[in-house]
Amino acid sequence: MSTELPESDVPPPTGAGESSPAPTRRTFIATSTAVGGAVVAGGVIGGTSLLDPEEATAAERPPSSRVSLTVNGTHRTVTIDNRTSLLDLLREHLGLTGSKKGCNAGAAR
């Protein structure tokens, strides 16, 4: 039994100057990567932004919240970063340094 294909089933070879009608997977991935890299690099190098200036400024700021609390009988309202702990709020934003930070691991007894 022969494993060779008959002449009619073998695709004709393409010449060196001819290009195939559809790109190969390898050329598609290489082209997509190059174009995607150029778009990203162009935005980083050129400093262009797709956002309005106000939206770009808002995107650069960390998320914040307005917090109202009563401490020692005094009502206070402050706007703080969402990652701020209550201890840091009291000590750094309100100037109440009576609270102390322990080992910061929560295992102190």
C-alpha positions in Angstrom: 0.0 0.0 0.0 1.4 3.4 -1.0 1.4 6.4 1.4 2.0 9.0 -1.4 -0.8 11.2 -2.5 -1.9 11.1 -6.2 -0.7 14.1 -8.2 -4.2 15.6 -8.3 -4.4 15.8 -4.5 -1.1 17.6 -3.9 -1.5 21.4 -3.7 0.5 23.3 -6.3 3.7 24.9 -4.8 3.7 28.6 -4.4 6.6 30.6 -5.9 8.9 32.7 -3.9 7.3 35.9 -5.2 3.7 34.8 -4.7 1.8 35.3 -1.4 -0.9 33.0 -0.2 -4.4 34.4 -0.2 -4.8 33.9 3.6 -2.2 34.7 6.2 -0.7 31.8 8.2 -1.3 31.6 11.9 2.3 32.6 12.5 2.2 35.8 10.4 -1.2 36.7 11.9 0.1 36.5 15.5 3.4 38.3 14.6 1.5 41.1 12.9 -1.1 41.4 15.7 1.7 41.6 18.3 3.6 44.2 16.4 0.6 46.4 15.8 -0.6 46.0 19.4 2.8 46.9 20.7 3.0 49.9 18.5 -0.3 51.2 19.7 0.5 50.8 23.4 4.0 52.2 23.0 2.7 55.1 21.0 0.3 56.0 23.8 3.0 55.7 26.5 5.6 57.6 24.6 3.4 60.2 23.1 1.5 60.7 26.3 -1.8 60.7 24.5 -4.9 59.7 26.4 -8.2 58.5 25.3 -9.9 60.2 28.3 -10.9 63.8 28.7 -8.5 65.8 30.9 -10.9 65.7 33.8 -11.4 62.0 33.5 -7.7 61.4 33.3 -7.1 63.4 36.5 -9.9 61.5 38.3 -8.3 58.2 37.1 -5.0 59.1 38.6 -6.4 59.9 42.0 -7.0 57.0 44.4 -10.6 56.4 45.3 -11.8 58.4 48.3 -14.8 58.6 50.5 -16.4 61.3 52.7 -16.6 60.0 56.3 -18.5 61.6 59.2 -17.8 60.5 62.7 -18.1 61.7 66.3 -14.9 61.5 68.3 -14.8 62.6 72.0 -18.1 64.5 71.5 -16.9 66.4 68.4 -18.6 65.7 65.0 -16.1 65.7 62.2 -16.4 65.1 58.4 -13.3 64.3 56.3 -12.6 63.0 52.8 -10.0 60.2 52.9 -8.5 57.6 50.7 -10.5 54.3 50.9 -7.4 52.4 52.0 -6.9 54.5 55.2 -7.3 52.6 58.4 -9.3 54.1 61.3 -6.0 54.4 63.3 -4.4 56.4 60.6 -7.5 58.6 60.2 -7.4 59.4 63.9 -3.7 60.0 64.1 -2.8 61.6 60.8 -5.9 63.3 59.6 -7.5 64.4 62.9 -4.4 64.9 64.9 -5.5 62.6 67.8 -2.3 60.8 68.7 -3.6 59.0 71.8 -4.3 55.8 69.9 -1.1 53.7 69.4 -0.3 51.1 66.8 0.7 47.7 68.1 2.5 45.0 66.3 0.3 45.5 63.2 -0.3 41.8 62.9 -3.3 41.5 65.2 -1.6 38.7 67.3 -0.5 40.9 70.3 -2.0 39.9 73.7 
